[in-house]
Amino acid sequence: MTTRSDDTNLPVILVGAMTKDRVIGTGNGMPWDIPEEYQTFIDNIRGQTVIMGRRSYEVFGPDLTSAQAIVVSRGAPDLGVPVVDSIEKALEMARSYGVKIFVAGGSQIYELALPHANWMYLSEIKEDFDGDKYFPEFNRSQWEVTREDEHAQFIYREWQRTA
Ligand SMILES: NC(=O)c1ccc[n+]([C@@H]2O[C@H](COP(=O)([O-])OP(=O)(O)OC[C@H]3O[C@@H](n4cnc5c(N)ncnc54)[C@H](OP(=O)(O)O)[C@@H]3O)[C@@H](O)[C@H]2O)c1
């Protein structure tokens, strides 16, 4: 049974897709269209909480109806979901929901959330794409891959923080 004290220790999971060069986006969109990869994201977040930056939410919000979204913004107008002005407030609100906490980008929000993350579920897109939005650099010696699934166009990995 999940208890309240367990809820306060819910793991924080960064989830996303990037090229080998850490490209995650171009402008407000993604440089690739890989439905199988996007489906792994949708499957992961179903029934869970998803924290997203305001810019990404404006693009991906319509796809998040199976999850509880929380948007990080310094002052977005009413988006129909909770909006908070810091990653810490987003995480506090997410913990109160008692389900898995995913942080789904974009670049600015990954950067803010990385120090709080226990897990990263990352798809590495095999083809190279240009873009102007990047996943933050992380110290690979502090993370280990606990799952790796090969797909035609991407490799899905689950990374767990070890230090
Ligand atoms: N490949 C993937 O898996 C993936 C996933 C998601 C997104 N993306 C891509 O990422 C790109 C968008 O990323 P982005 O970095 O431009 O935008 P973002 O991280 O989605 O959102 C940025 C917004 O978050 C708010 N924000 C940022 N820092 C804040 C802080 N310290 N306190 C309060 N609010 C803060 C601001 O909203 P306000 O301006 O409203 O104040 C800011 O404009 C797009 O290209 C998208 O396609 C890729």
The ligand as an SDF file (V2000), in Angstrom:
LIG
                    3D

 48 52  0  0  0  0  0  0  0  0999 V2000
   12.6200   15.5350  -27.8390 N   0  0  0  0  0  0  0  0  0  0  0  0
   11.8630   15.5910  -26.7510 C   0  0  0  0  0  0  0  0  0  0  0  0
   11.6590   14.6150  -26.0520 O   0  0  0  0  0  0  0  0  0  0  0  0
   11.2250   16.9060  -26.3730 C   0  0  0  0  0  0  0  0  0  0  0  0
   10.3420   16.9740  -25.2840 C   0  0  0  0  0  0  0  0  0  0  0  0
    9.7760   18.2120  -24.9600 C   0  0  0  0  0  0  0  0  0  0  0  0
   10.1010   19.3340  -25.6920 C   0  0  0  0  0  0  0  0  0  0  0  0
   10.9690   19.2270  -26.7300 N   0  0  0  0  0  0  0  0  0  0  0  0
   11.3680   20.4110  -27.4980 C   0  0  0  0  0  0  0  0  0  0  0  0
   11.9110   21.3790  -26.6040 O   0  0  0  0  0  0  0  0  0  0  0  0
   11.7300   22.6640  -27.1930 C   0  0  0  0  0  0  0  0  0  0  0  0
   11.1080   23.5910  -26.1630 C   0  0  0  0  0  0  0  0  0  0  0  0
   12.0450   23.7690  -25.1080 O   0  0  0  0  0  0  0  0  0  0  0  0
   12.3300   25.2150  -24.4970 P   0  0  0  0  0  0  0  0  0  0  0  0
   13.5380   25.0970  -23.6390 O   0  0  0  0  0  0  0  0  0  0  0  0
   12.3250   26.2170  -25.6070 O   0  0  0  0  0  0  0  0  0  0  0  0
   11.0060   25.5240  -23.6690 O   0  0  0  0  0  0  0  0  0  0  0  0
   10.3400   24.7810  -22.4100 P   0  0  0  0  0  0  0  0  0  0  0  0
   11.4150   24.2860  -21.4920 O   0  0  0  0  0  0  0  0  0  0  0  0
    9.3270   23.8320  -22.8850 O   0  0  0  0  0  0  0  0  0  0  0  0
    9.5400   25.9880  -21.7470 O   0  0  0  0  0  0  0  0  0  0  0  0
   10.2180   27.1780  -21.4360 C   0  0  0  0  0  0  0  0  0  0  0  0
    9.3080   28.0370  -20.5860 C   0  0  0  0  0  0  0  0  0  0  0  0
    9.2640   27.5150  -19.2570 O   0  0  0  0  0  0  0  0  0  0  0  0
    9.1170   28.6020  -18.3480 C   0  0  0  0  0  0  0  0  0  0  0  0
   10.3040   28.6640  -17.4930 N   0  0  0  0  0  0  0  0  0  0  0  0
   11.5960   28.4130  -17.8170 C   0  0  0  0  0  0  0  0  0  0  0  0
   12.4010   28.5890  -16.7600 N   0  0  0  0  0  0  0  0  0  0  0  0
   11.5890   28.9690  -15.7340 C   0  0  0  0  0  0  0  0  0  0  0  0
   11.8320   29.2880  -14.3760 C   0  0  0  0  0  0  0  0  0  0  0  0
   13.0840   29.2790  -13.8490 N   0  0  0  0  0  0  0  0  0  0  0  0
   10.7870   29.6210  -13.5900 N   0  0  0  0  0  0  0  0  0  0  0  0
    9.5410   29.6530  -14.0970 C   0  0  0  0  0  0  0  0  0  0  0  0
    9.2330   29.3520  -15.4020 N   0  0  0  0  0  0  0  0  0  0  0  0
   10.2620   29.0160  -16.2020 C   0  0  0  0  0  0  0  0  0  0  0  0
    9.0020   29.8670  -19.1890 C   0  0  0  0  0  0  0  0  0  0  0  0
    7.6140   30.0210  -19.4790 O   0  0  0  0  0  0  0  0  0  0  0  0
    6.9510   31.4880  -19.6990 P   0  0  0  0  0  0  0  0  0  0  0  0
    7.6130   32.0290  -20.9350 O   0  0  0  0  0  0  0  0  0  0  0  0
    5.4810   31.2050  -19.8750 O   0  0  0  0  0  0  0  0  0  0  0  0
    7.2670   32.2840  -18.4770 O   0  0  0  0  0  0  0  0  0  0  0  0
    9.7580   29.4760  -20.4400 C   0  0  0  0  0  0  0  0  0  0  0  0
    9.4240   30.2510  -21.5820 O   0  0  0  0  0  0  0  0  0  0  0  0
   10.8540   22.4710  -28.4190 C   0  0  0  0  0  0  0  0  0  0  0  0
   11.6750   22.4390  -29.5660 O   0  0  0  0  0  0  0  0  0  0  0  0
   10.2240   21.0990  -28.1810 C   0  0  0  0  0  0  0  0  0  0  0  0
    9.8590   20.4610  -29.3830 O   0  0  0  0  0  0  0  0  0  0  0  0
   11.5170   18.0370  -27.0890 C   0  0  0  0  0  0  0  0  0  0  0  0
  1  2  1  0
  2  3  2  0
  2  4  1  0
  4  5  1  0
  4 48  2  0
  5  6  2  0
  6  7  1  0
  7  8  2  0
  8  9  1  0
  8 48  1  0
  9 10  1  0
  9 46  1  0
 10 11  1  0
 11 12  1  0
 11 44  1  0
 12 13  1  0
 13 14  1  0
 14 15  2  0
 14 16  1  0
 14 17  1  0
 17 18  1  0
 18 19  2  0
 18 20  1  0
 18 21  1  0
 21 22  1  0
 22 23  1  0
 23 24  1  0
 23 42  1  0
 24 25  1  0
 25 26  1  0
 25 36  1  0
 26 27  1  0
 26 35  1  0
 27 28  2  0
 28 29  1  0
 29 30  1  0
 29 35  2  0
 30 31  1  0
 30 32  2  0
 32 33  1  0
 33 34  2  0
 34 35  1  0
 36 37  1  0
 36 42  1  0
 37 38  1  0
 38 39  2  0
 38 40  1  0
 38 41  1  0
 42 43  1  0
 44 45  1  0
 44 46  1  0
 46 47  1  0
M  CHG  2   8   1  16  -1
M  END
$$$$
